[in-house]
Amino acid sequence: MEKLTDKEMKRIEGGISVWVGLGIGAIAIFLSGVLDGIMHPKACEGGSYAKN
């Protein structure tokens, strides 16, 4: 096994970036909220638009 120098380690490309990981996580959280809203709808409970 060869030990890499700092310069060699910085040149390594590939893998997944932090922004891609955060984006995938945000999309997953959003979709789980949408599915939860579809499966468990809640009626409006006396907000300012409900007063008629």
N, C-alpha and C positions, 0 to 999 in steps of 0.2 A: 504494500500500500504506500502511495506517495503522498507526502505532505505538501499541500498547496500554499503558495505565498498569498499575501493579501491582494496583490495585483492580479494574480490568476483567479482568485475567488470573485473579484469584482467583474471579471470578464465573462463569467458563467451566465448564460442566458437560458430562459425556459421557465417552466413552472407557471404559476398563476400570480398575477399582481394583486396587491392589496385592494385596489379599486375594483377589480373584477369580483373579488370575494365579497366585498361590501355590497356591490350591485346585486349579486345573486342573492345575498341575504335579505336585502331590502325588497326585492321582487317576491321572495318566498313569504316574507312577513305580510306584504300587501295582499298577496293572493290568499293567504290563510284568513285574513280579515274579511275579504270579499266572500269567501266560501262560508265563513261563520255568519256573516250578515244574511246570506241567502238561506242558510239552513235554520237560523234562529232569528227571524225578523222581529223587531220590537216596534210597537206603535209609538207615535208621538205622545209624550206624557206632559201635556200642559205647557208647552212652550209658548212664545209670544204669537206664533202663527196659529195655534189651536183655539184661540179665543174668537169665536164667531157668534 
